[in-house]
Amino acid sequence: MKAFENDLVLEGDRIIEHKPAISDKALRLNLNKNIYGTFSEIGAGQETVRHFFRAGGSSRTIAKAMSAYDKQFSDAIYSVENDGRYVTESRLKKMLEHECLLMEERLTREEHPQRIYFSYANTVATIDFAKKFKGHGWVGIRFQTEPDGDYNEIILHIQFKETDSRLQQQTLGVLGVNLIYGAFYQNNDPKKLISQLYDHLDKDQLDIDTINFSGPIFKNVDNRLMSLYLVKNGMAEAVMFGPHGKNILPANTLFRKNILLLRGSFRPVTIVNMNMYKKSLDIFVKHNQVAKEDTSIIFEITLNNLLTEGDLNEQDFLDRAELLCHLGQTVMISNFKEYYKVVEYCSQYSKEKIGLTIGVSNLIDIFDSKYYNNLSGGVFEALGKLFNRDLQVYLYPMFNEDNEVVTSKNLMLNEAHLQPIYQYFLDNKQIIDIDTYEEKNLKIFSRNVLRMIQHNESDWEVFLPEGVADIIKTKKLFQKQ
């Protein structure tokens, strides 16, 4: 079965997209005699399947609806998780796979040879009684697009923003209908599918901070690009993907970890970037007496950086991602313009040590008042938030206009009245120099290397980590548009 056509409405001579009501979406699915599946919902009621029961004609769509709320029942059906948790991606996957297998085993296609099966599932924790934890969950669908065909999957993680359990349940129900509807009627356009997940929902109700598409109909979908789309459209403040290119849950990567952050353009990643990372990690481990295996290293690219030339260039983003993944790095795409915001974000998940690796020019910007006009406390409030919990900044030097090397010791801020505050953080060893560097490397800048690549100049390869130049040449990355 091919992807269904989108709902369209004619307005004069103009065709516009129509957002059907949730009840209409459920009814359209119910009236399609070929779509048949199961609903397994744990943790927030049976809010999604409720819409299908109420829409009418649900017997055409619903093979089974269940909620294995009791832990022993749940474990007996889906087996026990290694970590003992229930609101996890692995739990969701087991639910989806188990229910699809049951359908294949128990249902025959003799009466309905054109049926395509699906399994929808969610495992969710809504806001707790003390309202300390707002709640989160995993939501997914496993589905066919042709009879006896291979299954496809869409799996996402949500963070609730509402502070009422009943409202969160309602939000989950709407999201579930949108996901199932999108899987069958908008699978030919994953970006549009993601956008319609918020049909009849507000972005103040929930974040979607992880999404992954898999299966034959999504073979050409790059999940890193889908991850970027979440941030670009305000569905998440930050997303992450690992060296394998799959989107990963930020909370899992950061939870109870020491965190070392490196913000940059990485366009392309240079030997300077890698030297900053390796040397600052050595200092971070030694200074804090922590283990490398207990430390998450995050290469962060801000949306603001990706939009420096106007519209978002998807291929340019994928080129950067390709190189960082090749180097085995975990990448964060964020909507945090200010450094203190990314530190606050990480602090949600970890109370351990946090380090920030930056260059001199970036540190000067951190102490510039013009960037904090939106804060009532201005630069002082921003600095307080940034250096809270003994944050450490690892500083990579630069040449000034007089060709002198600038380090933390001779750095002069743009605003002289802030120099004593800067000195306080310096004396408190919250600003630490990366003093193992080669002066010749201080003249290497990603923007210059990019220009050399795009203008077919020679010898740019020496400025890049081993193997990176070969990838750029082989895959023709960073070509001039």
C-alpha positions in Angstrom: 0.0 0.0 0.0 1.4 3.4 -1.0 1.4 6.4 1.2 -2.1 8.0 1.4 -2.7 11.5 0.1 -2.8 14.4 2.5 -6.0 16.1 3.4 -6.4 19.2 1.2 -8.9 22.0 1.2 -9.6 24.3 -1.8 -9.8 28.0 -0.8 -10.6 30.0 -3.9 -8.0 29.0 -6.4 -5.5 28.0 -3.7 -5.0 24.6 -2.2 -4.2 24.7 1.5 -3.4 21.9 3.9 -6.2 21.0 6.3 -5.7 19.8 9.8 -8.5 17.4 10.5 -9.9 17.1 14.1 -8.5 14.3 16.3 -11.9 12.6 16.1 -11.8 12.8 12.3 -8.3 11.3 12.2 -9.4 8.4 14.3 -12.5 7.9 12.2 -10.6 7.9 9.0 -8.3 5.2 10.3 -11.3 3.2 11.6 -13.0 3.4 8.2 -10.0 2.1 6.4 -10.7 -1.7 6.4 -7.1 -2.6 5.7 -5.6 -1.0 8.8 -5.7 -3.3 11.9 -3.7 -3.4 15.0 -3.1 -3.3 18.8 -2.8 -0.7 21.4 -0.6 -1.2 24.5 -0.5 1.8 26.9 1.2 1.8 30.3 1.4 4.6 32.7 -1.2 7.2 31.7 -4.4 5.4 31.0 -5.6 4.2 27.7 -5.9 7.7 26.3 -5.0 7.0 22.7 -7.2 4.1 22.0 -10.1 6.0 23.7 -10.2 8.3 20.7 -10.7 5.3 18.4 -13.5 3.8 20.5 -15.3 7.1 20.6 -14.9 7.9 16.9 -17.0 4.9 15.8 -16.2 1.8 13.7 -13.4 0.9 16.0 -13.9 -2.9 15.5 -12.4 -2.4 12.0 -9.2 -1.1 13.5 -8.7 -2.4 17.0 -7.6 -6.0 17.4 -6.7 -5.6 21.1 -6.3 -2.8 23.6 -4.5 -3.4 26.9 -2.7 -1.8 29.9 -0.4 -4.1 31.8 -0.1 -1.8 34.8 0.9 -4.3 37.3 4.7 -4.8 37.2 4.5 -8.6 37.6 2.0 -8.8 34.7 4.1 -6.5 32.6 7.2 -8.5 33.3 5.4 -11.7 32.5 4.3 -10.3 29.1 7.3 -8.3 28.0 10.1 -9.8 30.2 12.2 -8.0 32.8 14.5 -5.1 31.9 18.1 -5.4 32.9 17.9 -2.1 34.8 14.5 -2.8 36.4 12.9 0.3 34.8 9.7 0.4 32.8 9.7 3.8 31.1 12.6 3.0 28.7 13.1 2.7 24.9 14.0 -1.0 25.3 10.7 -1.6 27.1 8.8 0.2 24.3 10.5 -1.9 21.6 9.7 -5.1 23.4 6.1 -4.1 23.6 5.9 -3.3 19.9 7.6 -6.4 18.8 5.7 -8.7 21.1 2.3 -7.4 20.0 3.2 -7.7 16.3 4.3 -11.2 16.8 1.0 -12.1 18.5 -1.0 -10.7 15.6 1.0 -12.7 13.1 0.5 -15.8 15.1 -3.1 -15.5 16.0 -4.7 -13.8 13.0 -5.2 -15.3 9.6 -5.3 -13.3 6.4 -7.9 -15.6 4.7 -10.8 -13.2 5.2 -8.8 -10.0 5.0 -5.8 -10.7 2.6 -5.2 -7.0 2.2 -4.9 -6.2 5.9 -1.8 -4.4 7.1 -0.9 -4.7 10.8 0.3 -2.2 13.3 1.2 -2.0 17.0 1.0 1.2 18.9 2.5 1.4 22.3 3.5 3.9 25.0 5.2 3.6 28.4 4.8 6.8 30.4 5.3 8.3 33.8 3.1 11.3 34.4 3.8 14.0 36.9 4.4 12.7 40.4 2.3 13.5 43.5 4.8 16.0 44.8 5.0 17.7 41.4 8.8 17.5 41.5 9.1 15.5 38.3 6.9 16.6 35.4 6.9 13.2 33.7 8.1 11.7 30.5 7.6 8.7 28.3 8.4 6.7 25.2 5.8 6.5 22.4 6.0 4.4 19.2 4.4 2.6 16.4 5.4 -0.5 14.4 3.5 -0.8 11.2 3.3 -2.3 7.7 2.5 -0.5 4.5 1.7 -3.6 2.5 0.2 -7.0 3.4 2.9 -9.4 4.7 5.4 -6.7 4.2 8.3 -5.7 6.5 7.6 -3.6 9.5 8.6 0.1 9.9 9.0 1.9 13.2 8.7 5.4 14.5 9.9 5.8 18.1 10.0 9.1 20.0 10.6 10.3 23.6 8.5 13.1 25.1 8.9 15.4 28.1 5.7 16.7 29.6 5.5 20.4 30.4 2.0 20.5 32.0 1.7 20.3 35.7 -1.5 18.3 35.9 -1.7 14.5 35.4 -5.1 14.7 33.7 -3.9 17.2 31.2 -0.8 15.1 30.5 -3.0 12.1 29.8 -5.1 14.1 27.4 -2.0 15.4 25.6 -0.7 11.9 25.3 -3.9 10.7 23.7 -3.9 13.4 21.1 -0.2 12.8 20.3 -0.9 9.0 19.9 -3.6 9.6 17.3 -1.4 12.1 15.5 1.4 9.5 15.4 -0.7 6.7 14.1 -2.4 8.9 11.5 1.0 10.2 10.3 2.5 6.7 10.1 -0.2 5.7 7.5 -1.0 8.9 5.8 2.2 11.0 5.8 5.0 8.5 5.8 6.2 9.8 2.5 7.2 13.1 4.1 8.8 12.5 7.6 9.2 16.3 8.2 5.5 16.9 7.6 4.8 13.8 9.8 6.8 15.3 12.6 5.1 18.7 12.3 1.6 17.2 12.5 2.5 15.4 15.7 1.6 18.8 17.2 -1.8 19.1 15.5 -4.3 20.3 18.2 -1.4 20.5 20.7 0.7 23.4 21.9 4.5 23.4 22.3 3.9 24.5 25.9 2.4 21.1 26.5 5.3 18.8 25.7 8.7 18.5 24.1 9.8 15.8 21.7 13.5 15.4 22.3 14.2 12.1 20.5 12.8 10.6 17.3 14.0 7.7 15.1 12.6 6.3 11.9 13.5 2.8 10.7 12.3 0.3 8.2 12.2 0.0 4.4 10.0 3.0 3.7 12.4 5.2 5.8 15.7 3.8 4.3 16.6 7.2 2.9 15.7 9.1 6.1 18.7 10.5 8.0 17.6 10.6 11.6 20.2 13.2 12.5 18.3 15.6 10.1 15.0 14.7 11.8 16.7 15.5 15.1 17.7 18.9 13.8 14.2 19.5 12.6 12.9 19.1 16.2 15.1 21.9 17.4 14.5 24.2 14.4 10.7 24.0 14.9 10.8 24.5 18.7 9.8 21.0 19.6 12.9 20.5 21.7 15.6 22.7 23.2 18.3 20.2 22.5 18.8 16.9 20.8 21.7 14.4 20.6 23.0 11.8 18.2 25.8 9.3 18.7 28.8 8.1 16.6 26.5 5.6 14.9 24.3 8.4 13.6 21.2 7.3 15.7 19.4 9.9 17.8 19.9 9.3 21.5 18.0 10.5 24.6 19.9 13.4 26.2 18.8 12.4 29.6 20.4 8.9 29.2 23.7 10.4 28.0 24.0 13.0 30.7 22.4 11.3 33.7 24.7 11.3 36.7 27.7 11.9 34.4 30.6 14.3 34.5 30.1 16.5 31.4 32.6 18.2 29.2 31.1 20.5 26.6 32.8 21.8 23.4 30.8 24.4 21.4 31.9 25.1 17.8 31.0 25.3 14.2 33.1 22.2 13.3 32.8 23.3 9.6 34.9 21.3 9.2 36.3 19.9 12.5 40.1 20.7 12.6 43.1 19.5 14.5 42.6 22.5 16.8 39.2 21.3 17.8 40.5 17.8 18.6 43.5 19.2 20.5 41.1 21.4 22.6 39.0 18.4 23.3 41.9 16.0 24.3 43.9 18.5 26.3 40.9 19.9 28.2 39.7 16.3 28.9 43.1 15.6 30.5 42.8 18.7 32.7 39.2 18.0 33.6 40.0 14.4 34.7 43.1 15.4 36.7 41.7 18.5 38.3 38.4 16.9 39.4 39.8 13.5 40.1 37.2 11.8 38.0 37.3 8.8 35.6 37.1 9.3 31.8 34.6 6.5 31.6 32.3 8.5 33.9 32.5 11.5 31.7 30.3 12.4 28.7 32.1 14.5 26.1 29.6 16.5 24.0 30.3 18.5 20.9 27.7 21.1 20.7 26.5 23.0 17.6 23.9 25.7 18.2 21.0 26.4 15.9 22.2 30.0 15.7 25.5 28.7 14.3 23.7 26.6 11.7 21.7 29.7 10.6 24.6 32.1 10.3 24.2 32.3 6.5 20.4 32.7 6.6 18.3 29.6 5.8 19.3 26.3 7.2 21.5 24.3 4.8 20.7 20.7 5.5 23.6 19.2 3.5 26.0 21.5 5.3 24.7 20.2 8.6 25.0 16.6 7.5 28.5 17.2 6.3 29.5 18.4 9.8 27.7 15.5 11.4 29.4 13.0 9.2 32.8 14.0 10.3 32.0 14.2 14.0 30.4 10.8 13.9 33.5 9.4 12.1 35.6 10.7 14.9 33.5 8.9 17.4 31.9 11.9 19.0 28.5 12.5 20.6 26.8 15.6 19.1 24.3 18.0 20.6 22.2 20.4 18.5 20.8 23.1 20.7 18.8 26.3 20.7 21.0 27.8 23.4 22.5 31.1 22.3 24.0 31.8 25.7 26.5 29.4 27.4 24.7 29.5 30.7 21.6 28.0 29.1 23.4 24.9 28.0 25.0 24.5 31.4 21.5 24.8 33.1 20.2 22.2 30.7 22.9 19.7 31.5 22.4 20.4 35.2 18.8 19.1 35.0 20.3 15.6 34.5 23.5 15.6 36.4 24.8 17.1 39.7 28.4 16.0 38.8 31.2 18.2 37.5 30.7 20.2 34.3 33.4 21.7 32.2 33.3 24.0 29.2 36.0 24.2 26.6 36.2 27.4 24.6 38.5 29.9 22.9 39.6 33.3 24.2 37.2 35.3 21.9 34.2 33.2 23.2 35.2 33.9 26.8 35.3 37.7 26.1 31.8 37.4 24.6 30.6 35.7 27.8 31.6 38.8 29.8 29.9 41.2 27.3 26.7 42.9 28.7 25.1 43.3 25.3 24.2 39.6 25.1 22.1 39.7 28.3 19.6 42.5 27.8 16.8 40.0 28.2 17.9 39.2 31.8 16.7 41.5 34.6 20.1 41.0 36.3 22.0 41.4 33.1 25.5 40.1 32.8 25.8 39.5 36.5 22.8 37.1 36.5 24.2 35.3 33.5 27.6 34.9 35.1 26.0 33.6 38.3 24.1 31.0 36.4 27.1 30.0 34.3 29.7 29.6 37.1 27.2 28.0 39.5 28.3 24.7 41.0 32.0 25.3 40.4 31.8 25.1 36.6 35.3 25.2 35.0 36.2 26.9 31.8 39.1 25.4 29.8 40.6 28.2 27.7 42.4 27.8 24.4 44.6 30.8 23.6 44.6 33.0 20.5 46.8 35.6 18.7 45.7 39.3 19.2 46.1 42.0 16.6 49.7 42.6 17.7 50.5 38.9 17.1 50.8 38.2 20.9 49.4 35.1 22.4 46.4 35.9 24.7 45.7 33.5 27.6 43.7 33.9 30.8 46.6 35.8 32.4 46.7 38.7 30.0 43.1 38.7 28.6 41.4 42.1 28.7 37.6 42.3 28.6 35.6 44.8 26.5 34.1 46.3 29.7 36.8 47.2 32.2 34.4 47.3 35.2 33.9 43.5 34.7 37.6 42.8 34.9 37.6 42.3 38.8 34.8 39.7 38.4 36.7 37.9 35.8 39.8 37.9 38.0 37.7 36.4 40.8 36.8 33.4 38.7 40.4 33.2 37.5 41.7 33.2 41.1 39.1 30.6 42.1 40.5 28.3 39.4 37.2 28.3 37.5 39.1 29.5 34.4 42.0 27.3 33.5 44.4 27.6 30.5 45.0 24.8 28.0 48.8 25.4 28.0 49.8 22.5 25.9 49.5 23.8 22.3 51.5 24.6 19.3 51.6 28.3 18.3 51.4 27.5 14.6 48.0 25.9 15.2 46.6 29.2 16.7 46.3 30.4 13.1 44.1 27.5 12.0 40.4 28.5 11.7 37.6 26.3 10.3 36.3 29.2 8.1 39.7 29.4 6.4 39.9 25.7 5.8 36.4 25.7 4.4 37.3 28.4 2.0 40.3 26.4 0.8 38.2 23.4 0.3 35.5 25.2 -1.7 38.0 27.0 -3.9 40.0 23.9 -4.6 43.2 25.2 -3.0 46.0 22.9 -1.9 47.4 21.7 1.4 44.2 22.1 3.5 44.4 18.5 4.5 47.2 19.2 7.0 44.8 21.2 9.2 42.4 18.3 9.7 42.5 15.2 12.0 43.7 12.0 10.4 41.3 10.4 8.0 39.0 13.5 7.8 40.4 14.8 4.6 39.8 11.5 2.8 36.2 11.5 3.9 35.7 15.1 2.6 37.2 14.1 -0.8 35.5 10.8 -1.1 32.0 12.0 -0.2 32.5 15.5 -1.7 31.5 17.2 1.5 31.3 21.0 2.0 30.9 21.7 -1.7 30.2 25.3 -2.6 26.4 25.8 -3.2 
